[in-house]
Amino acid sequence: MAVSTPETEPGPLGLIAGGGNLPVELVRNAARNGIGEIIAVGFREYTSPEVQAGAAHFEYIGIGQLGKLIRIFTSRGVRRAVMLGSLSPRLTIADVRLDLRMLMLAARVRDRRADSVLSAIAGEMARDGITLVDCTTYLKHLLATDGVMTRATPSKKQWTDIRLGIKLARASGGLDIGQTVVVRKHAVVAVEAMEGTDACIKRAGALAKDIVVVKMSKPEQDFRFDVPCIGLDTVRTLADAHGAVLAVEAGKTFLLDREKTLELADAHHIAVAGVTPGQAEEA
């Protein structure tokens, strides 16, 4: 007899939909992933209208309305949920109106790092029988593959920069600073913080050309909340910065609009490669 897991449990799937294409991809591919019904909540100015159109039920909530989110899910039989899409990292330090349940949770959270807040939210949802599942569960077809994915291939010197970038990006991620590092000629040009990957690349491009961008998952990445992600905008930004290489962690990074993204990289002679932590430069 098959054992039910949160991923395979029958009933509707709850979707907490932020901005970008990931929530849209889930809705578009619901049938192929055996998802019968999606109950979605979204955020004004972030969530795509396509999510609302494709969900069996959709409601907008405020950023701090945890109680409302849980009520929507429990009232419609949701026992498993996934969190997809982006919200501004600055929201963790912004003045946001919180409902009573979120206020009580905020009083217990040890700090305002995104992982701390989101982990506490997952725990609060679990108290009402809702399990938050890995973001990649239903979108494995979007994960970057191992090896070079473009016609352009990193040079020997660029591979040296990639190996250094892997090591540094993992260290930065482990400190919950950022997951992207930019390297040029074995020197660190920029490290991502709250501004995000694209802004980090722009900053690095103002300092150096032919940069090598490395984006990795954190050593203790919680894939319920956050999966590194690249796409057309990333490559456009790197092209504008006259960058040369984009290396991402294989199997743990979403590659959106794969065909178009790699075509754009080829058009700008940018090498895109999937790498692993084992390829890091030795200390």
C-alpha positions in Angstrom: 0.0 0.0 0.0 1.4 3.4 -1.0 2.2 5.8 1.7 0.8 9.3 1.3 3.3 12.1 1.6 2.6 15.9 1.6 3.5 16.0 -2.0 1.2 13.2 -3.1 -1.6 13.8 -0.6 -5.0 14.1 -2.3 -7.0 17.2 -2.2 -6.4 20.8 -3.4 -3.0 22.3 -3.5 -2.5 25.7 -1.8 -0.4 28.2 -3.7 1.1 31.3 -2.1 1.9 33.3 -5.3 4.4 36.1 -5.3 5.6 37.9 -8.5 7.3 36.5 -11.5 6.8 33.4 -13.7 7.1 30.6 -11.2 3.5 30.7 -9.9 2.3 30.9 -13.5 4.4 27.8 -14.4 2.8 25.9 -11.6 -0.7 26.8 -12.8 0.1 26.0 -16.4 1.6 22.6 -15.5 -0.9 21.5 -12.9 -2.4 18.7 -14.9 0.9 17.1 -15.9 1.9 17.1 -12.2 -1.3 15.5 -11.1 -2.7 18.6 -9.4 -6.4 18.5 -9.6 -7.3 21.9 -8.0 -5.3 25.0 -6.9 -6.4 27.3 -4.1 -4.3 30.4 -4.5 -3.6 33.6 -2.6 -1.7 36.4 -4.1 -0.4 39.9 -3.5 -1.5 43.1 -5.4 1.3 44.6 -7.5 3.1 41.2 -7.5 1.0 38.3 -8.5 0.3 37.7 -12.2 -3.4 37.8 -13.3 -2.8 34.4 -15.0 -2.6 32.8 -11.6 -6.0 34.1 -10.7 -7.4 32.9 -14.0 -5.9 29.4 -13.6 -6.8 28.7 -10.0 -10.0 27.1 -8.8 -10.2 29.8 -6.1 -8.1 33.0 -5.7 -8.0 35.8 -3.2 -5.7 38.7 -2.6 -4.1 39.0 0.9 -1.9 41.6 2.5 1.8 40.9 3.2 1.1 40.6 7.0 -2.2 38.7 6.8 -1.1 35.3 8.0 -4.4 34.6 9.7 -6.4 35.3 6.5 -4.1 33.0 4.5 -4.6 30.1 6.9 -8.4 30.7 7.0 -8.6 30.6 3.2 -6.7 27.4 3.0 -8.4 25.5 5.9 -11.9 26.5 4.8 -11.2 24.9 1.4 -9.6 21.7 2.5 -6.0 22.6 1.8 -3.5 20.3 3.6 -0.4 21.0 1.5 0.8 24.2 0.0 3.7 25.6 -2.0 5.2 29.1 -1.9 6.4 30.4 -5.3 7.4 33.7 -6.7 9.2 36.8 -5.5 8.5 39.5 -3.0 10.9 42.3 -2.2 13.4 41.3 0.4 13.1 44.8 1.8 9.6 43.7 3.2 11.4 42.0 6.1 12.5 45.4 7.4 9.6 47.5 6.1 6.7 48.8 8.2 4.0 46.3 7.2 0.5 46.1 8.8 0.3 42.7 10.6 -2.9 40.9 11.6 -3.2 39.4 15.1 -1.8 36.0 14.2 1.2 37.5 12.4 1.8 39.9 15.3 1.9 37.0 17.8 4.3 35.1 15.5 6.5 38.2 15.0 6.9 38.5 18.8 8.4 35.0 18.8 10.8 35.3 15.8 14.4 35.7 16.8 15.4 38.0 14.0 14.1 39.5 10.7 16.1 37.4 8.3 13.8 36.0 5.6 14.6 32.4 6.5 13.7 33.0 10.1 10.4 34.7 9.3 9.4 32.1 6.7 10.3 29.2 8.8 8.1 30.6 11.6 5.2 31.0 9.1 5.6 27.4 8.0 5.4 26.3 11.6 2.3 28.4 12.2 0.6 26.9 9.1 1.6 23.4 10.3 -0.4 24.0 13.5 -3.5 24.1 11.4 -2.5 21.0 9.5 -1.1 22.7 6.4 2.3 21.4 5.2 4.5 23.7 3.2 6.3 21.6 0.6 9.6 22.0 -1.4 9.3 24.7 -4.1 10.8 22.3 -6.7 8.3 19.5 -6.1 6.1 20.4 -9.0 8.6 22.3 -11.2 11.6 19.9 -11.5 11.5 20.4 -15.3 12.7 24.0 -14.8 15.9 23.0 -12.9 19.2 23.8 -14.5 21.2 20.8 -15.7 24.8 19.9 -15.1 27.4 21.2 -17.6 27.6 23.9 -20.2 24.2 24.7 -21.7 25.3 27.2 -24.4 27.4 27.3 -27.5 29.9 29.5 -25.7 32.2 27.6 -23.2 34.1 29.1 -20.3 37.8 29.4 -20.9 40.4 27.8 -18.6 40.8 31.1 -16.7 37.1 31.6 -16.4 36.7 28.1 -15.0 39.2 29.1 -12.3 37.0 32.1 -11.5 33.9 29.9 -11.4 35.6 27.5 -8.9 36.5 30.5 -6.7 32.9 31.9 -7.1 31.4 28.6 -6.0 33.4 28.6 -2.8 32.6 32.3 -2.0 28.9 32.1 -3.0 28.5 29.1 -0.7 30.2 31.0 2.1 28.1 34.1 1.6 24.9 32.0 1.4 25.9 30.3 4.6 26.0 33.6 6.4 22.6 34.5 4.8 24.1 37.5 3.0 23.5 36.6 -0.6 23.8 33.7 -3.1 25.6 35.4 -6.0 29.2 36.4 -6.3 30.9 38.2 -9.3 34.5 37.4 -10.0 37.0 38.7 -12.6 40.6 37.5 -12.8 40.4 35.7 -9.5 39.3 38.9 -7.7 35.9 39.4 -6.1 34.1 42.3 -7.9 30.7 42.1 -6.1 28.7 40.1 -3.6 24.9 40.1 -3.6 23.0 41.3 -0.6 19.5 42.5 -0.2 19.5 44.3 -3.7 19.2 41.0 -5.6 21.1 39.3 -8.4 20.4 41.7 -11.2 21.3 44.8 -9.2 24.5 43.0 -8.1 25.4 42.3 -11.7 24.8 45.9 -12.6 27.0 47.1 -9.8 29.8 44.7 -10.9 29.4 45.7 -14.5 30.2 49.3 -13.6 33.5 48.1 -12.2 34.7 45.5 -14.6 34.0 43.8 -18.0 34.0 40.1 -18.9 32.7 39.3 -15.4 32.0 35.8 -14.2 28.7 35.5 -12.2 28.2 32.5 -9.9 24.9 31.8 -8.2 24.6 28.9 -5.7 22.2 27.6 -3.1 22.9 28.1 0.5 24.6 25.2 2.3 21.4 24.8 4.4 19.0 26.0 1.8 15.3 25.6 2.8 13.7 24.9 -0.6 10.2 25.4 0.9 10.8 29.2 0.7 13.5 30.0 -1.8 15.2 28.4 -4.9 17.9 30.4 -6.8 16.4 31.5 -10.1 17.7 32.9 -13.4 16.0 33.8 -16.7 15.8 36.3 -19.5 16.2 39.3 -17.2 19.3 37.8 -15.7 21.0 37.3 -19.1 19.9 40.7 -20.4 21.4 42.3 -17.3 24.6 40.4 -17.8 24.7 41.3 -21.5 24.3 45.0 -20.6 27.2 44.6 -18.1 29.3 43.1 -20.9 29.6 39.9 -18.8 31.1 36.6 -20.0 29.9 33.7 -17.9 26.8 32.8 -15.8 27.3 29.7 -13.6 24.5 28.3 -11.5 24.0 25.3 -9.2 22.7 22.4 -11.2 19.6 20.7 -9.9 19.0 23.5 -7.4 18.4 26.6 -9.6 15.3 27.4 -11.6 16.1 28.3 -15.3 13.0 30.1 -16.5 12.1 30.3 -20.2 15.0 27.9 -20.8 15.1 27.9 -24.6 14.7 31.7 -25.0 17.2 32.4 -22.1 19.9 30.2 -23.6 19.3 31.6 -27.1 19.7 35.1 -25.7 22.9 34.0 -24.0 24.2 32.6 -27.3 23.4 35.8 -29.1 25.6 37.7 -26.6 28.3 35.0 -26.5 27.6 34.4 -22.8 28.5 31.0 -21.4 25.8 29.5 -19.1 26.9 26.4 -17.1 25.4 24.2 -14.4 27.9 23.5 -11.6 28.1 21.7 -8.3 29.6 22.5 -4.9 32.1 19.8 -5.5 33.7 21.9 -8.2 34.7 24.6 -5.8 38.3 25.7 -5.5 40.1 23.9 -2.8 41.2 26.0 0.2 
